[in-house]
Amino acid sequence: MKSDLMCLLCFLKSNRENLVLHARLLSYLDEVARSGSMRKAAERLHVVPSAISRQIIALEEDLGTPLFDRTPRKLIPTAAGEIVIRHARATLKDFERSQDQIEELKGLHRGEITVAVMSGLAANVVPRAVTQFQQRNHRIKLHLRLLPTGDEILAAVASGEAQLGIGFDFPSRANVRVLEVALGKLGAVMAPDHPLANRLSLRISECLGHRLIVADKTMAIRPHLDQLFAKSKVEPHFSIETNSIEVMRHGAMSDQGITFLTPFDIEFELRTARLTYVPLYELAHHQQQLMLIGPENRMPALTAVFVESLKGVIQEALRSEVFVR
């Protein structure tokens, strides 16, 4: 019997693709096991009993072992039969899921997606992904909900208010899973004509004589900055503390200030030469995690397609020169 089972497992492995294609046979096996009778199975499946019997006997001959014990009262799966029936049921469930996803994809010409996003990303990475996605799916409506903190984004995704969330350094949370992680270093950000803009790297102490526009304590950036200043044993003077990435960018562009952001926060401004990013020596091995999050359970096909657009834009950004400095 042990050798029969080993042969059976080898058969299933080598013929997996062939078995998947035989959905009708798998349905026959499943229903016979449930009803204990080929006649009852035939009635439920609206076929003649001989059709079921013929295919099961042929499979038993191929496997070289019976799948059912034919007792006077009912058909009982053998040990080999149990293995095949488990395979049949798993395959049928997979096939049903595939059909559902295909049907969802057929309906991709209409729908809505809500994305909860941190402010800096709302003006950079996300809009580019939206543009690329809507060029192919122009009737899909996307709602971008700007939320100030990671906790609020996590809560929106966990509750189902948003299908996706994107931001930095999310802690783990029930009902939420991480779909993508990309690393970005905090650096000094300033206008291209700033006196320090041509430097290859900077120490934090070199920034202290300039106007500093920094994230306030509600933002994911701030703990990284606080650790940086504490380790450097400097007492900075902040010209502006804000929870707005836009204010930080504007202060750096127009007021000869310095702010501290990742390349993800200023990706558009870097491409258009409105801002310059200079790595900080003290943060050479310290990176923030840009995280794309979604619901723990299976997401609709519509959302999954947009996720791939977001991943593509993130990976494209990572290949740019500033990310490898």
C-alpha positions as CSV (number, residue, x, y, z in Angstrom):
1,M,0.0,0.0,0.0
2,K,2.9,2.4,0.9
3,S,4.4,1.9,-2.6
4,D,1.0,2.5,-4.2
5,L,0.7,5.8,-2.4
6,M,4.2,6.8,-3.4
7,C,3.3,6.1,-7.0
8,L,0.1,8.0,-6.6
9,L,2.0,11.1,-5.3
10,C,4.4,10.9,-8.2
11,F,1.5,10.6,-10.6
12,L,-0.2,13.7,-9.2
13,K,3.0,15.7,-9.3
14,S,3.9,14.8,-12.9
15,N,0.3,15.1,-14.1
16,R,-0.8,18.2,-12.1
17,E,-1.4,20.3,-15.1
18,N,-3.4,17.5,-16.9
19,L,-5.6,17.0,-13.8
20,V,-6.3,20.7,-13.4
21,L,-7.7,20.7,-17.0
22,H,-10.1,17.8,-16.2
23,A,-12.6,19.8,-14.1
24,R,-15.4,17.4,-15.0
25,L,-13.6,14.4,-13.7
26,L,-12.7,16.3,-10.5
27,S,-16.3,17.2,-10.0
28,Y,-17.3,13.5,-10.5
29,L,-14.8,12.4,-7.8
30,D,-15.9,15.1,-5.4
31,E,-19.6,14.3,-5.8
32,V,-19.2,10.5,-5.6
33,A,-17.3,11.0,-2.3
34,R,-20.0,13.2,-0.9
35,S,-22.9,11.1,-1.9
36,G,-21.3,7.6,-1.6
37,S,-23.0,6.6,-4.9
38,M,-22.3,7.0,-8.6
39,R,-26.1,7.0,-9.3
40,K,-26.8,9.8,-6.8
41,A,-23.7,11.8,-8.0
42,A,-25.0,11.4,-11.6
43,E,-28.5,12.8,-10.6
44,R,-26.9,15.8,-8.9
45,L,-24.6,16.5,-11.8
46,H,-27.2,15.8,-14.5
47,V,-25.2,13.1,-16.3
48,V,-25.7,9.4,-16.8
49,P,-24.1,7.1,-14.1
50,S,-22.0,5.3,-16.8
51,A,-20.2,8.5,-17.7
52,I,-19.0,8.9,-14.1
53,S,-18.2,5.2,-13.7
54,R,-16.2,5.1,-16.9
55,Q,-14.0,8.0,-16.0
56,I,-13.3,6.9,-12.5
57,I,-12.4,3.4,-13.6
58,A,-10.1,4.8,-16.2
59,L,-8.4,7.0,-13.6
60,E,-8.0,4.0,-11.2
61,E,-6.4,2.0,-14.0
62,D,-3.9,4.9,-14.7
63,L,-3.0,5.1,-11.1
64,G,-2.9,1.4,-10.6
65,T,-4.9,1.5,-7.4
66,P,-8.6,1.7,-6.5
67,L,-10.0,5.0,-5.3
68,F,-13.2,3.6,-3.8
69,D,-14.1,0.5,-1.9
70,R,-17.3,-0.8,-3.5
71,T,-19.3,-2.0,-0.5
72,P,-23.0,-3.1,-1.0
73,R,-24.3,0.0,0.6
74,K,-22.0,2.8,-0.6
75,L,-18.7,3.7,-2.2
76,I,-16.1,4.6,0.4
77,P,-12.8,6.4,-0.6
78,T,-9.7,4.3,-0.1
79,A,-6.5,6.0,1.3
80,A,-5.5,6.7,-2.2
81,G,-8.9,8.0,-3.0
82,E,-8.7,10.4,0.0
83,I,-5.5,11.9,-1.5
84,V,-7.1,12.3,-4.9
85,I,-10.3,13.8,-3.6
86,R,-8.4,16.3,-1.5
87,H,-6.5,17.3,-4.6
88,A,-9.7,17.5,-6.6
89,R,-11.4,19.7,-4.1
90,A,-8.4,22.0,-3.7
91,T,-8.2,22.3,-7.5
92,L,-11.9,23.0,-7.9
93,K,-11.7,25.8,-5.3
94,D,-8.6,27.3,-7.0
95,F,-10.5,27.2,-10.3
96,E,-13.5,28.9,-8.8
97,R,-11.3,31.7,-7.4
98,S,-9.6,32.1,-10.8
99,Q,-13.0,32.4,-12.4
100,D,-14.1,35.0,-9.9
101,Q,-11.0,37.0,-10.5
102,I,-11.4,36.8,-14.3
103,E,-15.0,38.0,-13.9
104,E,-13.7,40.9,-11.8
105,L,-11.2,41.8,-14.4
106,K,-13.9,41.8,-17.1
107,G,-15.6,44.6,-15.0
108,L,-12.4,46.7,-14.7
109,H,-13.9,49.4,-17.0
110,R,-15.8,50.9,-14.1
111,G,-15.2,51.1,-10.3
112,E,-13.7,53.2,-7.5
113,I,-10.6,52.9,-5.3
114,T,-9.9,54.8,-2.2
115,V,-6.2,55.3,-1.2
116,A,-5.2,56.8,2.1
117,V,-1.9,58.6,1.7
118,M,0.6,60.8,3.5
119,S,0.8,64.4,2.2
120,G,4.2,64.3,0.6
121,L,3.5,61.2,-1.4
122,A,0.1,62.7,-2.5
123,A,2.1,65.2,-4.7
124,N,4.7,62.8,-6.0
125,V,4.7,59.0,-6.3
126,V,0.9,58.5,-6.1
127,P,-0.2,60.9,-8.8
128,R,2.2,59.4,-11.3
129,A,0.8,55.9,-10.6
130,V,-2.7,57.3,-10.9
131,T,-1.9,58.8,-14.3
132,Q,-0.4,55.6,-15.7
133,F,-3.3,53.5,-14.3
134,Q,-6.1,55.8,-15.7
135,Q,-4.5,55.9,-19.1
136,R,-5.4,52.2,-19.4
137,N,-8.5,52.3,-17.2
138,H,-9.9,55.8,-17.8
139,R,-13.4,55.2,-16.2
140,I,-12.0,54.1,-12.9
141,K,-12.4,56.8,-10.2
142,L,-9.7,57.1,-7.6
143,H,-10.2,58.8,-4.3
144,L,-7.0,60.1,-2.6
145,R,-7.6,60.7,1.1
146,L,-4.8,62.9,2.5
147,L,-4.2,61.8,6.1
148,P,-1.6,63.4,8.4
149,T,-0.4,60.3,10.4
150,G,0.4,56.7,9.9
151,D,-2.1,55.6,12.6
152,E,-4.9,57.2,10.7
153,I,-3.9,55.5,7.4
154,L,-3.7,52.2,9.2
155,A,-7.1,52.7,10.7
156,A,-8.6,53.6,7.4
157,V,-7.3,50.4,5.7
158,A,-8.2,48.2,8.6
159,S,-11.8,49.5,8.7
160,G,-12.2,49.2,5.0
161,E,-12.7,53.0,4.5
162,A,-9.7,52.8,2.2
163,Q,-8.6,49.9,0.0
164,L,-4.9,50.9,0.1
165,G,-2.6,53.0,2.2
166,I,0.8,54.4,1.5
167,G,3.2,56.1,3.9
168,F,6.3,55.7,6.0
169,D,7.2,53.3,8.8
170,F,3.8,51.8,9.6
171,P,3.8,49.5,12.7
172,S,2.1,46.1,12.3
173,R,-1.6,46.0,12.8
174,A,-4.3,43.3,12.6
175,N,-6.4,43.1,9.4
176,V,-3.6,44.9,7.4
177,R,-0.8,43.4,5.4
178,V,2.2,45.0,3.8
179,L,2.2,44.8,-0.1
180,E,5.4,46.5,-0.9
181,V,8.4,48.1,1.0
182,A,10.9,50.5,-0.5
183,L,13.8,52.2,1.4
184,G,14.6,55.9,1.2
185,K,17.2,57.8,3.2
186,L,16.3,61.1,4.9
187,G,18.5,63.8,3.5
188,A,19.0,67.6,3.5
189,V,16.7,69.2,0.9
190,M,17.2,72.7,-0.5
191,A,17.0,74.8,-3.6
192,P,19.5,74.2,-6.4
193,D,21.1,77.7,-5.8
194,H,21.5,77.1,-2.1
195,P,25.2,77.4,-0.9
196,L,25.2,73.8,0.2
197,A,23.4,72.3,-2.8
198,N,26.6,71.2,-4.7
199,R,27.9,69.1,-1.8
200,L,28.0,65.3,-2.2
201,S,27.1,64.9,1.5
202,L,26.6,67.0,4.6
203,R,27.0,66.6,8.3
204,I,24.0,67.7,10.3
205,S,26.1,70.3,12.1
206,E,26.7,72.1,8.7
207,C,23.0,72.6,8.4
208,L,22.5,74.4,11.7
209,G,23.6,77.9,10.4
210,H,20.7,77.9,8.0
211,R,16.9,78.3,8.2
212,L,15.5,74.8,9.2
213,I,12.0,73.8,8.2
214,V,11.2,70.5,9.9
215,A,8.4,68.0,10.5
216,D,6.5,68.4,13.8
217,K,6.1,65.6,16.3
218,T,2.9,64.2,14.6
219,M,4.9,63.1,11.5
220,A,6.8,59.8,10.8
221,I,9.9,61.8,9.9
222,R,10.3,63.5,13.3
223,P,11.6,60.5,15.4
224,H,14.4,60.0,13.0
225,L,15.4,63.7,13.2
226,D,15.2,63.7,17.0
227,Q,17.5,60.7,17.2
228,L,19.9,62.4,14.7
229,F,20.1,65.6,16.7
230,A,20.4,63.7,20.0
231,K,23.3,61.5,18.8
232,S,25.0,64.5,17.2
233,K,24.8,66.4,20.5
234,V,23.5,69.5,18.9
235,E,20.7,71.8,19.8
236,P,19.1,73.0,16.6
237,H,16.9,76.1,16.2
238,F,13.9,75.4,14.0
239,S,12.5,78.3,12.0
240,I,9.3,76.3,11.2
241,E,7.9,73.1,12.6
242,T,5.0,71.8,10.5
243,N,2.9,68.7,9.7
244,S,2.8,69.7,6.0
245,I,5.3,68.4,3.5
246,E,4.1,71.1,1.1
247,V,5.3,73.8,3.6
248,M,8.6,72.1,4.0
249,R,9.1,71.9,0.2
250,H,8.0,75.5,-0.3
251,G,10.3,76.8,2.5
252,A,13.3,75.0,0.9
253,M,12.4,76.3,-2.6
254,S,11.6,79.9,-1.9
255,D,13.3,80.9,1.4
256,Q,16.8,79.5,1.1
257,G,15.9,77.1,3.9
258,I,16.8,73.5,4.5
259,T,14.4,70.7,5.2
260,F,14.8,67.0,5.8
261,L,12.9,64.6,3.5
262,T,13.3,61.4,1.5
263,P,13.6,61.4,-2.3
264,F,10.1,59.9,-2.4
265,D,8.7,63.2,-0.9
266,I,10.3,65.3,-3.5
267,E,10.5,63.0,-6.5
268,F,8.7,65.5,-8.9
269,E,10.8,68.5,-7.7
270,L,14.0,66.5,-8.2
271,R,13.0,65.6,-11.8
272,T,12.1,69.2,-12.6
273,A,15.2,70.6,-10.8
274,R,13.2,72.6,-8.3
275,L,14.9,71.0,-5.3
276,T,18.2,69.3,-4.6
277,Y,18.7,66.3,-2.2
278,V,22.0,66.0,-0.4
279,P,22.6,62.8,1.8
280,L,23.5,63.3,5.4
281,Y,26.6,61.6,6.7
282,E,25.0,60.6,10.0
283,L,22.2,58.8,8.2
284,A,24.2,56.9,5.6
285,H,23.0,53.6,7.0
286,H,19.6,54.7,8.3
287,Q,16.6,54.5,6.1
288,Q,12.8,55.1,6.2
289,Q,10.5,52.5,4.9
290,L,8.0,53.6,2.3
291,M,5.2,51.1,2.7
292,L,2.2,50.1,0.6
293,I,-0.5,48.4,2.7
294,G,-3.8,46.7,2.0
295,P,-6.4,44.6,3.7
296,E,-5.4,41.2,5.1
297,N,-8.0,39.3,3.1
298,R,-8.0,39.0,-0.7
299,M,-8.4,42.4,-2.5
300,P,-10.6,42.9,-5.5
301,A,-8.9,42.5,-8.9
302,L,-9.5,46.2,-9.6
303,T,-7.4,47.2,-6.6
304,A,-4.8,44.5,-7.3
305,V,-4.2,46.1,-10.8
306,F,-3.7,49.5,-9.3
307,V,-1.3,48.0,-6.7
308,E,0.9,46.8,-9.6
309,S,0.9,50.4,-11.0
310,L,2.0,51.8,-7.7
311,K,4.7,49.1,-7.4
312,G,6.0,50.0,-10.9
313,V,6.3,53.7,-10.1
314,I,8.0,53.0,-6.8
315,Q,10.5,50.7,-8.5
316,E,11.1,53.2,-11.2
317,A,11.8,55.9,-8.7
318,L,14.3,53.6,-6.9
319,R,16.3,53.3,-10.1
320,S,16.8,57.0,-10.3
321,E,20.3,58.5,-9.6
322,V,19.3,60.2,-6.3
323,F,18.3,56.9,-4.7
324,V,21.7,55.3,-5.2
325,R,23.7,58.2,-3.8
